[in-house]
């Protein structure tokens, strides 16, 4: 077991898909975070169809000595998965790992900075590219 980290581990939590290529953008985000914060533990977890599941990813982090974990939902909106499924998962995970501080960030689609970055890109792309109609 390693010593507890000074900063929280980060779990990038995404839906999952049958096609493994679907996870590539999230893996690029993971790599970018690791490059910017080399000491930060950054793991992926999925709701369904891909591994590891959220509970498994957190169990591994706890086994590795992590006592503070932040979950970043890589979802565009607060749909049923985040409103219903995630709270149930968290109740179970927190019961299994008493004493571990687990926090959840807003869905990326609820963050104005991200929405503005997407809008900026779309405005630029629409002005310089002939988009299919």
N, C-alpha and C positions, 0 to 999 in steps of 0.2 A: 504494500500500500504506500502511495506517495503522500507527501505532506500536503495539507490543504492549501489551495491557491489563495493568493491575496485578493484576486478579483474573481468575479463569477465566471463559471464556464458558460458558454453560449451554445444553445441548441437551436439550429435552424430547422423549423418545423414546417413541413410541406405536405401536400395532399398525398402524392404518390401516383404512379401510373404504371400500366403494363409495359410500356416501352421504356427501357432504362435510359435512353437518350433524353427523356423528359427531364431528368434530374440535372442535366449538364449546366443550365444557368445557375442553379443553386450551388453546384459544386464550384463554379467560378466565383460566386459570392463568398463561399467558404474560403477558397484560396486567397481571395483579395483581403479578407479580414485577417487571415493568418499572416499575410505579408505585411499588413499595416500594424498588427499587434502580435509579434512573434511569441510572446509568452502566454497568450490567451488560448485556452482550449476551446475549439470550435468544432462541434459535431453536427451531423445531419440526423433527422428523425422524420418518420413519415406516418401519416394517419392510416393509410392502407395501401395495399398492392406492392409496396417496396419495404425494404428493411434498412436500418433497424426501426422497429416501432418506437414510439416515444417512451413508453415504459422501459423498454430494453436499453435505449440510449441513456436514460437517466440512471438506471441501475448500474450501468457500466461506469458512469461518471462518479457515482457515489462509491462504488467499489474501489475506484482510483483515488479516493480521498476528497473529492469535491463536496463542499458543504453549502455552496452558494451557486445556484444555477438560474440562468435567465433563458427563457424560451422566446424565440422570435418567430411568430407565425408568418410564414411567407404566403399569405393569402391576400387577395385584393379586397375582400370585404368580410364583414361580420355575418356570414351566412350560418346555416344550421350547424356546420362542423365546428365553428368557433363558439357559437352560442350554446350548443347542446353537447356535442361530443367532447370537446376539449375540457369543459368543467368536470365532466364525469371521469375522464382520464386522470385529470389532476387530483381529484378527490382520492382515487385509488392509489396514485403514485405518492401523494403526500402521506397517506396512511401507511404505506410500506416504508417510507423514508422519513420518519419523524425526526425532527431536528435539522432537516435540510431546508434551507431557505430557497424556495422556488418562486420566481417571479415571471410574469408574462408581459411582454411588450404588446402594443397594439398591432393589429394586422397592418402589413405594409401599405395597404390601400387606404388606411385611415390616417396616414401620416402626410400632412400637407406638403412637406418638402419633397416627398417622393412623387406625389401627384403633380406638383409644379414641374419637377424634372421631366416627367413623362409628357406633360403638356408642352414644355419648351422644346423637347425633342420632336414631337409631332408637328408643331408649327414649323420648325426648321426643315424637317423631312418633307413636309407638304409643299414648301416653297422651292426646294431645290430638286425634287424628284417627281417624275411623273408616276403617280400612284395608280395602280390598276383600278378601273372603275367597274 
